[in-house]
Amino acid sequence: MYVGINDVSNTFETTYISSAMEYSADDGATWTTYDELNPPEFPGDLTILLRERGGQYLPPGAA
């Protein structure tokens, strides 16, 4: 899977990410579903984990 980033706006490239994904800014302790209508910003020097969101039949993907 490839997800692009934009260092100028501190966001993910919206072409490659959707609400089927979730992210973590605390090394996987908590996960937040990506909100396409209100994309999050990640200012500063952060490591963001990204994975496919789990559902009724499938568990979350690997980070």
Backbone bond lengths (Angstrom), bond angles and torsions (degrees), N, CA, C in turn:
res aa  C-N    CA-C-N  psi(-1)  N-CA   C-N-CA  omega(-1)  CA-C   N-CA-C  phi
1 M - - - 1.436 - - 1.518 107.89 -
2 Y 1.303 115.86 139.71 1.460 121.49 177.24 1.520 108.93 -120.78
3 V 1.314 116.69 129.69 1.462 122.12 174.46 1.518 106.81 -128.52
4 G 1.321 116.19 122.17 1.450 120.57 179.80 1.512 111.67 -82.72
5 I 1.323 116.00 154.59 1.458 121.67 176.74 1.519 109.37 -122.95
6 N 1.316 115.01 156.39 1.456 121.39 176.34 1.520 106.98 -122.10
7 D 1.324 117.36 103.99 1.466 121.76 -177.40 1.522 112.67 -68.37
8 V 1.323 118.26 -24.80 1.465 120.74 179.65 1.521 110.67 -70.49
9 S 1.343 116.95 -45.74 1.471 120.12 -178.56 1.526 112.24 -95.84
10 N 1.341 117.68 -2.70 1.467 122.95 -179.48 1.521 112.26 57.54
11 T 1.331 116.57 41.74 1.460 122.19 -178.91 1.528 110.17 -133.52
12 F 1.334 116.09 168.89 1.454 121.77 170.66 1.522 108.20 -80.28
13 E 1.323 117.55 151.94 1.457 121.39 172.26 1.524 107.23 -69.86
14 T 1.307 117.77 122.10 1.466 121.76 -173.15 1.521 113.34 -67.52
15 T 1.313 118.21 -16.00 1.463 121.00 177.93 1.523 111.13 -65.39
16 Y 1.316 116.90 -28.33 1.461 120.92 -170.95 1.518 115.52 -110.01
17 I 1.304 118.82 3.71 1.460 120.17 -176.62 1.520 109.44 -136.34
18 S 1.327 115.80 148.58 1.465 120.48 -179.02 1.524 109.35 -148.11
19 S 1.322 116.11 -177.80 1.467 120.79 179.92 1.527 111.90 -70.56
20 A 1.315 118.16 -2.79 1.467 121.71 173.52 1.528 110.72 -79.55
21 M 1.345 116.35 -0.96 1.460 122.12 -178.37 1.530 109.58 -114.64
22 E 1.309 116.07 159.29 1.460 121.60 172.76 1.519 108.41 -139.58
23 Y 1.331 115.28 156.07 1.467 120.58 -175.25 1.518 110.50 -131.78
24 S 1.336 114.45 160.48 1.456 121.83 178.18 1.520 108.73 -137.38
25 A 1.318 116.59 134.32 1.461 121.99 176.84 1.529 110.94 -107.66
26 D 1.342 116.89 3.36 1.469 120.58 -178.27 1.530 111.63 -124.48
27 D 1.325 115.56 42.97 1.463 123.19 175.52 1.532 112.89 60.05
28 G 1.344 116.98 32.85 1.458 121.29 174.76 1.515 115.78 88.59
29 A 1.330 118.42 5.64 1.466 120.21 178.65 1.530 110.40 -68.52
30 T 1.337 116.99 -38.75 1.462 121.73 176.41 1.523 108.72 -134.17
31 W 1.322 116.16 151.70 1.462 122.23 -178.95 1.523 108.97 -127.15
32 T 1.342 116.18 141.21 1.454 123.09 -179.31 1.526 108.64 -125.61
33 T 1.331 116.96 130.90 1.457 121.02 177.08 1.516 109.35 -66.87
34 Y 1.320 116.45 134.74 1.464 121.01 179.34 1.526 109.14 -66.70
35 D 1.319 116.86 128.97 1.463 123.31 -179.14 1.524 108.74 -102.85
36 E 1.336 115.98 107.46 1.464 120.61 -177.15 1.527 112.77 -67.32
37 L 1.336 117.26 -28.47 1.467 120.51 -179.19 1.523 112.34 -79.15
38 N 1.312 117.09 -28.67 1.468 123.21 178.20 1.528 108.87 -131.27
39 P 1.331 117.19 73.39 1.469 119.40 -176.22 1.532 112.01 -60.13
40 P 1.325 116.52 135.12 1.460 119.80 179.36 1.526 111.17 -72.71
41 E 1.317 115.18 155.49 1.465 121.75 173.28 1.519 108.01 -112.06
42 F 1.309 115.57 147.54 1.458 121.72 -178.23 1.516 109.90 -126.42
43 P 1.347 117.84 75.44 1.463 120.47 -178.31 1.523 111.67 -74.00
44 G 1.300 114.94 153.67 1.457 120.14 176.85 1.508 112.01 88.95
45 D 1.303 115.50 -167.59 1.455 122.82 -177.87 1.525 108.27 -98.19
46 L 1.333 116.84 92.40 1.460 122.48 -176.45 1.519 110.73 -121.54
47 T 1.310 115.32 153.25 1.454 121.45 168.18 1.521 106.46 -106.50
48 I 1.324 116.21 119.49 1.457 121.54 -178.94 1.521 108.58 -110.12
49 L 1.328 116.84 125.16 1.454 121.60 174.46 1.523 107.94 -91.20
50 L 1.316 117.27 145.70 1.452 122.69 -178.05 1.520 108.36 -136.22
51 R 1.325 116.25 139.75 1.460 119.92 178.02 1.525 109.85 -151.76
52 E 1.328 114.73 164.09 1.451 120.20 174.55 1.526 107.92 -73.46
53 R 1.322 115.95 134.51 1.460 121.27 -177.95 1.520 110.15 -71.84
54 G 1.296 117.41 141.22 1.458 121.98 176.43 1.521 111.11 -75.32
55 G 1.297 116.36 169.08 1.455 121.07 -179.74 1.501 111.62 -145.51
56 Q 1.302 115.85 -159.33 1.458 121.24 -177.41 1.525 111.59 -64.96
57 Y 1.333 117.01 -35.47 1.454 120.36 -174.07 1.518 115.05 -110.04
58 L 1.328 117.28 -20.42 1.460 120.64 -177.55 1.518 111.14 -122.80
59 P 1.326 118.52 141.98 1.463 121.10 175.53 1.537 109.44 -75.18
60 P 1.325 117.68 167.04 1.461 120.28 175.46 1.522 110.69 -59.81
61 G 1.327 115.15 151.90 1.457 120.51 176.73 1.509 111.87 -75.59
62 A 1.288 115.35 175.27 1.466 120.50 177.17 1.516 110.05 -71.85
63 A 1.324 117.05 147.03 1.465 121.56 179.66 1.508 110.38 -71.42
